[in-house]
C-alpha cells in the first residue's frame, strides 16, 4: 500500500473497487475494467488510479482472487 498523505485516499479507492468486484457490480468507466489476453487470458484488470492497476480473477460467482497491484510498467502490461 501507499505511504504518506495519499494512503487514506488510495485505501478508500481500492476498498470501494474490491467491494464492487465482490458483488460482481459494474465499475465506473474511469476504472477501465477489461479482460486481459495472452498469458493473462482468464484475468481482468482495472485502474484504481490512472497508473495503478489491479489484476484480478473472478472464479465462478463466489470467488474473487486479487492477483497483483502496481503500475503498468511494474506489471509489464
Backbone torsions as a table, in degrees:
resi	resn	phi	psi	omega
1	UNK	NA	161.5	-179.3
2	UNK	-69.1	157.7	176.5
3	UNK	-118.7	156.8	175.6
4	UNK	92.8	-160.8	-171.0
5	UNK	-68.3	-18.2	-177.5
6	UNK	-92.6	-4.2	-175.5
7	UNK	-60.5	-45.6	-177.7
8	UNK	-60.6	-43.2	179.3
9	UNK	-65.4	-42.8	178.9
10	UNK	-64.1	-45.8	178.7
11	UNK	-57.9	-42.6	179.5
12	UNK	-64.5	-46.5	179.9
13	UNK	-61.9	-47.4	-178.9
14	UNK	-64.5	-43.1	179.5
15	UNK	-60.9	-42.8	-179.7
16	UNK	-64.0	-41.9	178.0
17	UNK	-62.1	-45.8	-180.0
18	UNK	-61.9	-41.7	177.9
19	UNK	-59.0	-40.6	178.8
20	UNK	-69.6	-41.8	180.0
21	UNK	-64.2	-37.4	-179.1
22	UNK	-59.8	-36.8	-179.5
23	UNK	-97.9	12.4	177.9
24	UNK	57.7	36.9	177.6
25	UNK	-88.9	151.8	178.9
26	UNK	-69.7	140.0	175.3
27	UNK	-86.5	157.9	175.0
28	UNK	-61.3	150.6	-178.7
29	UNK	-54.9	-34.9	-177.8
30	UNK	-61.2	-18.6	179.3
31	UNK	-84.0	-8.7	174.2
32	UNK	47.4	48.6	178.5
33	UNK	-66.6	129.7	179.5
34	UNK	-159.6	158.5	177.1
35	UNK	-73.8	147.0	176.3
36	UNK	-97.0	168.3	-178.0
37	UNK	-127.3	-179.9	177.2
38	UNK	66.1	-134.8	-179.8
39	UNK	-62.1	-18.9	-178.6
40	UNK	-102.7	21.9	-169.3
41	UNK	-59.4	-24.7	179.2
42	UNK	-94.8	10.3	-174.4
43	UNK	-118.0	166.1	176.3
44	UNK	-128.3	163.1	169.7
45	UNK	-136.7	154.8	175.6
46	UNK	-143.9	157.2	-177.1
47	UNK	-97.5	118.0	174.4
48	UNK	-75.4	-43.5	174.1
49	UNK	-132.9	170.4	-177.0
50	UNK	-51.6	-39.4	177.3
51	UNK	-123.4	37.9	172.5
52	UNK	-129.1	112.3	-170.4
53	UNK	-112.2	138.0	173.9
54	UNK	-109.1	122.3	173.4
55	UNK	-98.4	131.6	-177.7
56	UNK	-146.2	169.8	178.5
57	UNK	-141.4	133.3	172.7
58	UNK	-97.2	124.2	178.5
59	UNK	-111.4	114.1	-173.0
60	UNK	53.3	-148.0	-176.7
61	UNK	-101.4	-2.6	-170.6
62	UNK	-122.9	8.0	179.8
63	UNK	-137.7	127.3	175.6
64	UNK	-113.5	124.1	178.9
65	UNK	-112.1	117.8	175.7
66	UNK	-88.6	119.8	-169.6
67	UNK	-99.7	-54.2	-177.4
68	UNK	-148.4	153.3	176.7
69	UNK	-138.1	124.8	179.3
70	UNK	176.9	-177.1	177.6
71	UNK	-76.8	166.0	176.9
72	UNK	-54.7	-44.9	-177.4
73	UNK	-68.5	-38.0	177.9
74	UNK	-64.5	-34.9	-177.1
75	UNK	-91.5	-3.0	-179.9
76	UNK	62.1	40.0	179.5
77	UNK	-101.1	NA	NA
